[in-house]
Amino acid sequence: MNEFMISSFIKITFLSVCIFLSPLAQATYLPDLELTGDDGKKHHINDYIGRGRWTTVMVWGPKCPACIAEMPEIQSLYEDKDETGIDVLGLVIDYPSFNYARLKQVQQFKEDYSITFPGLLISSKIYDSFSIGWLKGTPTMILINPEGKVAAVRTGGLSRNFIENFIARKTKAAAVANQKQKKK
């Protein structure tokens, strides 16, 4: 590769990361709403996030082709949660209407695709109340830090590798900041 191509690649990669990380400046908490789970019971969002572990929240719909393509990676992340220290929660919305997902349809989807991570049924109105921006599409990935703050939001899929690397960088940065704080 020539020098121009390498330089362009680095600039584009840097800008992409900056755009992805822009919600960090507006770190917020998701409201602790009580929602119906994919098991038909009521659950609170905070039952799943802010418990001293990172959480990957995937907003998805059972008819969303991009969500279906993303499921194996997110499911594998969930299956390895004890090893990675990363929890997974689904916020399930009807696609393409963005109304509440239908419980039976979600349960059938999860059975058909062997999805075991928990899900809570939402609508776009509920999502928009989170104060993290409008729901632009599915899947939307929300990364929540161990304190329960929104660390990043991205419309579109994210690979497991990207999620793990992002969390590793943020964890390392937090450790360095804590060390500097202790020295003061």
Short mmCIF file of the C-alpha atoms (twelve columns), coordinates in Angstrom:
data_MODEL
# 
_entry.id   MODEL 
# 
loop_
_atom_site.group_PDB 
_atom_site.id 
_atom_site.type_symbol 
_atom_site.label_atom_id 
_atom_site.label_alt_id 
_atom_site.label_comp_id 
_atom_site.label_asym_id 
_atom_site.label_seq_id 
_atom_site.Cartn_x 
_atom_site.Cartn_y 
_atom_site.Cartn_z 
_atom_site.pdbx_PDB_model_num 
ATOM 1   C CA . MET A 1   0.000   0.000   0.000  1 
ATOM 2   C CA . ASN A 2   1.213   3.459   -0.680 1 
ATOM 3   C CA . GLU A 3   1.625   6.102   2.003  1 
ATOM 4   C CA . PHE A 4   -1.496  8.034   0.936  1 
ATOM 5   C CA . MET A 5   -3.716  4.957   1.284  1 
ATOM 6   C CA . ILE A 6   -2.301  4.125   4.713  1 
ATOM 7   C CA . SER A 7   -2.725  7.720   5.877  1 
ATOM 8   C CA . SER A 8   -6.308  7.812   4.563  1 
ATOM 9   C CA . PHE A 9   -7.121  4.507   6.251  1 
ATOM 10  C CA . ILE A 10  -5.802  5.777   9.594  1 
ATOM 11  C CA . LYS A 11  -7.787  9.028   9.309  1 
ATOM 12  C CA . ILE A 12  -11.011 7.234   8.390  1 
ATOM 13  C CA . THR A 13  -10.558 4.721   11.205 1 
ATOM 14  C CA . PHE A 14  -9.897  7.512   13.708 1 
ATOM 15  C CA . LEU A 15  -12.965 9.477   12.595 1 
ATOM 16  C CA . SER A 16  -15.126 6.344   12.742 1 
ATOM 17  C CA . VAL A 17  -14.036 5.659   16.309 1 
ATOM 18  C CA . CYS A 18  -14.630 9.297   17.306 1 
ATOM 19  C CA . ILE A 19  -18.119 9.252   15.818 1 
ATOM 20  C CA . PHE A 20  -18.891 5.957   17.555 1 
ATOM 21  C CA . LEU A 21  -17.602 7.244   20.875 1 
ATOM 22  C CA . SER A 22  -19.320 10.635  20.737 1 
ATOM 23  C CA . PRO A 23  -22.086 9.626   23.186 1 
ATOM 24  C CA . LEU A 24  -19.420 9.329   25.894 1 
ATOM 25  C CA . ALA A 25  -19.564 13.085  26.383 1 
ATOM 26  C CA . GLN A 26  -23.250 12.732  27.211 1 
ATOM 27  C CA . ALA A 27  -22.988 9.671   29.473 1 
ATOM 28  C CA . THR A 28  -26.337 8.950   31.023 1 
ATOM 29  C CA . TYR A 29  -28.195 6.139   32.711 1 
ATOM 30  C CA . LEU A 30  -31.067 4.191   31.204 1 
ATOM 31  C CA . PRO A 31  -34.245 4.728   33.233 1 
ATOM 32  C CA . ASP A 32  -35.186 1.798   35.452 1 
ATOM 33  C CA . LEU A 33  -38.437 0.975   33.707 1 
ATOM 34  C CA . GLU A 34  -40.507 -2.101  34.449 1 
ATOM 35  C CA . LEU A 35  -41.017 -3.956  31.175 1 
ATOM 36  C CA . THR A 36  -42.406 -7.288  30.064 1 
ATOM 37  C CA . GLY A 37  -39.671 -9.821  29.483 1 
ATOM 38  C CA . ASP A 38  -39.557 -12.422 26.758 1 
ATOM 39  C CA . ASP A 39  -40.576 -14.873 29.485 1 
ATOM 40  C CA . GLY A 40  -43.896 -13.001 29.894 1 
ATOM 41  C CA . LYS A 41  -42.979 -11.673 33.364 1 
ATOM 42  C CA . LYS A 42  -42.256 -8.108  34.483 1 
ATOM 43  C CA . HIS A 43  -38.603 -7.107  34.898 1 
ATOM 44  C CA . HIS A 44  -36.721 -3.894  35.643 1 
ATOM 45  C CA . ILE A 45  -33.969 -2.743  33.304 1 
ATOM 46  C CA . ASN A 46  -31.654 -2.330  36.309 1 
ATOM 47  C CA . ASP A 47  -32.033 -6.053  37.027 1 
ATOM 48  C CA . TYR A 48  -29.637 -6.483  34.096 1 
ATOM 49  C CA . ILE A 49  -27.307 -3.467  34.017 1 
ATOM 50  C CA . GLY A 50  -25.079 -1.499  36.374 1 
ATOM 51  C CA . ARG A 51  -24.131 -4.437  38.559 1 
ATOM 52  C CA . GLY A 52  -20.375 -4.007  38.365 1 
ATOM 53  C CA . ARG A 53  -20.111 -5.589  34.901 1 
ATOM 54  C CA . TRP A 54  -20.201 -4.267  31.349 1 
ATOM 55  C CA . THR A 55  -23.463 -4.881  29.512 1 
ATOM 56  C CA . THR A 56  -24.080 -5.032  25.787 1 
ATOM 57  C CA . VAL A 57  -27.676 -4.038  25.087 1 
ATOM 58  C CA . MET A 58  -28.945 -4.974  21.636 1 
ATOM 59  C CA . VAL A 59  -32.125 -3.322  20.373 1 
ATOM 60  C CA . TRP A 60  -33.469 -5.796  17.847 1 
ATOM 61  C CA . GLY A 61  -36.590 -6.977  16.065 1 
ATOM 62  C CA . PRO A 62  -37.531 -10.537 15.114 1 
ATOM 63  C CA . LYS A 63  -38.182 -9.544  11.471 1 
ATOM 64  C CA . CYS A 64  -35.028 -7.443  11.090 1 
ATOM 65  C CA . PRO A 65  -32.588 -9.093  8.619  1 
ATOM 66  C CA . ALA A 66  -29.544 -7.276  10.056 1 
ATOM 67  C CA . CYS A 67  -30.547 -8.365  13.578 1 
ATOM 68  C CA . ILE A 68  -30.823 -11.980 12.475 1 
ATOM 69  C CA . ALA A 69  -27.330 -11.760 10.970 1 
ATOM 70  C CA . GLU A 70  -25.961 -10.266 14.211 1 
ATOM 71  C CA . MET A 71  -27.522 -12.832 16.568 1 
ATOM 72  C CA . PRO A 72  -24.831 -15.556 16.484 1 
ATOM 73  C CA . GLU A 73  -22.085 -13.154 17.632 1 
ATOM 74  C CA . ILE A 74  -24.204 -11.629 20.387 1 
ATOM 75  C CA . GLN A 75  -25.375 -15.071 21.519 1 
ATOM 76  C CA . SER A 76  -21.763 -16.289 21.700 1 
ATOM 77  C CA . LEU A 77  -20.861 -13.208 23.763 1 
ATOM 78  C CA . TYR A 78  -23.702 -14.081 26.143 1 
ATOM 79  C CA . GLU A 79  -22.649 -17.726 26.370 1 
ATOM 80  C CA . ASP A 80  -19.136 -16.641 27.364 1 
ATOM 81  C CA . LYS A 81  -20.296 -13.970 29.843 1 
ATOM 82  C CA . ASP A 82  -18.567 -15.611 32.810 1 
ATOM 83  C CA . GLU A 83  -15.277 -15.658 30.901 1 
ATOM 84  C CA . THR A 84  -15.557 -12.170 29.383 1 
ATOM 85  C CA . GLY A 85  -17.342 -10.378 32.220 1 
ATOM 86  C CA . ILE A 86  -19.778 -8.907  29.682 1 
ATOM 87  C CA . ASP A 87  -23.522 -9.346  30.160 1 
ATOM 88  C CA . VAL A 88  -26.032 -9.175  27.301 1 
ATOM 89  C CA . LEU A 89  -29.581 -7.818  27.294 1 
ATOM 90  C CA . GLY A 90  -31.961 -7.569  24.373 1 
ATOM 91  C CA . LEU A 91  -34.505 -4.786  24.019 1 
ATOM 92  C CA . VAL A 92  -36.960 -6.227  21.532 1 
ATOM 93  C CA . ILE A 93  -39.051 -4.019  19.279 1 
ATOM 94  C CA . ASP A 94  -41.403 -4.804  16.423 1 
ATOM 95  C CA . TYR A 95  -39.687 -4.295  13.104 1 
ATOM 96  C CA . PRO A 96  -40.435 -2.341  10.921 1 
ATOM 97  C CA . SER A 97  -43.289 -0.628  12.835 1 
ATOM 98  C CA . PHE A 98  -41.164 0.117   15.958 1 
ATOM 99  C CA . ASN A 99  -44.189 -0.639  18.126 1 
ATOM 100 C CA . TYR A 100 -44.090 -3.179  20.950 1 
ATOM 101 C CA . ALA A 101 -42.776 -6.566  19.907 1 
ATOM 102 C CA . ARG A 102 -45.251 -9.433  20.062 1 
ATOM 103 C CA . LEU A 103 -44.371 -11.833 22.868 1 
ATOM 104 C CA . LYS A 104 -45.251 -15.049 21.004 1 
ATOM 105 C CA . GLN A 105 -43.315 -13.938 17.929 1 
ATOM 106 C CA . VAL A 106 -40.249 -13.121 20.046 1 
ATOM 107 C CA . GLN A 107 -40.435 -16.442 21.879 1 
ATOM 108 C CA . GLN A 108 -40.714 -18.344 18.590 1 
ATOM 109 C CA . PHE A 109 -37.774 -16.418 17.126 1 
ATOM 110 C CA . LYS A 110 -35.603 -17.158 20.151 1 
ATOM 111 C CA . GLU A 111 -36.495 -20.840 19.952 1 
ATOM 112 C CA . ASP A 112 -35.857 -21.019 16.182 1 
ATOM 113 C CA . TYR A 113 -32.441 -19.341 16.484 1 
ATOM 114 C CA . SER A 114 -31.410 -20.816 19.878 1 
ATOM 115 C CA . ILE A 115 -31.181 -17.387 21.513 1 
ATOM 116 C CA . THR A 116 -30.894 -17.570 25.292 1 
ATOM 117 C CA . PHE A 117 -29.936 -14.058 26.388 1 
ATOM 118 C CA . PRO A 118 -32.765 -12.190 28.153 1 
ATOM 119 C CA . GLY A 119 -34.964 -9.710  26.351 1 
ATOM 120 C CA . LEU A 120 -37.389 -6.977  27.365 1 
ATOM 121 C CA . LEU A 121 -40.178 -5.820  25.050 1 
ATOM 122 C CA . ILE A 122 -40.108 -2.127  24.131 1 
ATOM 123 C CA . SER A 123 -41.504 0.364   21.622 1 
ATOM 124 C CA . SER A 124 -39.724 3.281   19.976 1 
ATOM 125 C CA . LYS A 125 -41.542 5.609   22.400 1 
ATOM 126 C CA . ILE A 126 -39.873 3.844   25.339 1 
ATOM 127 C CA . TYR A 127 -36.480 3.859   23.598 1 
ATOM 128 C CA . ASP A 128 -36.765 7.577   22.890 1 
ATOM 129 C CA . SER A 129 -37.354 8.190   26.626 1 
ATOM 130 C CA . PHE A 130 -33.827 6.905   27.328 1 
ATOM 131 C CA . SER A 131 -32.312 10.302  26.369 1 
ATOM 132 C CA . ILE A 132 -29.614 8.673   24.243 1 
ATOM 133 C CA . GLY A 133 -30.979 9.801   20.898 1 
ATOM 134 C CA . TRP A 134 -33.789 8.701   18.662 1 
ATOM 135 C CA . LEU A 135 -34.034 5.096   17.584 1 
ATOM 136 C CA . LYS A 136 -32.750 5.244   14.024 1 
ATOM 137 C CA . GLY A 137 -32.917 1.554   13.197 1 
ATOM 138 C CA . THR A 138 -32.211 -1.964  14.282 1 
ATOM 139 C CA . PRO A 139 -29.983 -3.361  15.434 1 
ATOM 140 C CA . THR A 140 -28.832 -0.613  17.755 1 
ATOM 141 C CA . MET A 141 -26.069 -1.468  20.197 1 
ATOM 142 C CA . ILE A 142 -25.759 0.251   23.578 1 
ATOM 143 C CA . LEU A 143 -22.667 -0.411  25.686 1 
ATOM 144 C CA . ILE A 144 -23.214 0.151   29.410 1 
ATOM 145 C CA . ASN A 145 -20.257 0.473   31.777 1 
ATOM 146 C CA . PRO A 146 -20.066 -1.335  35.157 1 
ATOM 147 C CA . GLU A 147 -21.532 1.703   36.953 1 
ATOM 148 C CA . GLY A 148 -24.596 1.577   34.699 1 
ATOM 149 C CA . LYS A 149 -23.751 4.581   32.510 1 
ATOM 150 C CA . VAL A 150 -24.200 4.524   28.757 1 
ATOM 151 C CA . ALA A 151 -20.690 4.395   27.312 1 
ATOM 152 C CA . ALA A 152 -21.594 4.237   23.612 1 
ATOM 153 C CA . VAL A 153 -24.544 3.882   21.253 1 
ATOM 154 C CA . ARG A 154 -24.370 2.742   17.655 1 
ATOM 155 C CA . THR A 155 -27.039 2.010   15.097 1 
ATOM 156 C CA . GLY A 156 -25.975 -1.088  13.219 1 
ATOM 157 C CA . GLY A 157 -24.244 -4.235  14.279 1 
ATOM 158 C CA . LEU A 158 -20.994 -4.599  16.146 1 
ATOM 159 C CA . SER A 159 -18.766 -7.622  16.086 1 
ATOM 160 C CA . ARG A 160 -17.986 -9.441  19.291 1 
ATOM 161 C CA . ASN A 161 -14.321 -8.604  18.736 1 
ATOM 162 C CA . PHE A 162 -15.087 -4.876  18.497 1 
ATOM 163 C CA . ILE A 163 -17.184 -4.987  21.680 1 
ATOM 164 C CA . GLU A 164 -14.488 -6.839  23.620 1 
ATOM 165 C CA . ASN A 165 -11.724 -4.509  22.384 1 
ATOM 166 C CA . PHE A 166 -13.770 -1.390  23.165 1 
ATOM 167 C CA . ILE A 167 -14.445 -2.628  26.696 1 
ATOM 168 C CA . ALA A 168 -10.800 -3.616  27.200 1 
ATOM 169 C CA . ARG A 169 -9.671  -0.112  26.168 1 
ATOM 170 C CA . LYS A 170 -12.220 1.584   28.425 1 
ATOM 171 C CA . THR A 171 -11.332 -0.688  31.353 1 
ATOM 172 C CA . LYS A 172 -7.620  0.008   30.893 1 
ATOM 173 C CA . ALA A 173 -8.250  3.762   30.648 1 
ATOM 174 C CA . ALA A 174 -10.323 3.654   33.853 1 
ATOM 175 C CA . ALA A 175 -7.556  1.753   35.661 1 
ATOM 176 C CA . VAL A 176 -4.950  4.313   34.568 1 
ATOM 177 C CA . ALA A 177 -7.214  7.166   35.693 1 
ATOM 178 C CA . ASN A 178 -7.721  5.486   39.077 1 
ATOM 179 C CA . GLN A 179 -3.957  5.082   39.521 1 
ATOM 180 C CA . LYS A 180 -3.415  8.768   38.749 1 
ATOM 181 C CA . GLN A 181 -6.169  9.703   41.203 1 
ATOM 182 C CA . LYS A 182 -4.564  7.603   43.959 1 
ATOM 183 C CA . LYS A 183 -1.212  9.328   43.437 1 
ATOM 184 C CA . LYS A 184 -2.746  12.767  44.087 1 
# 
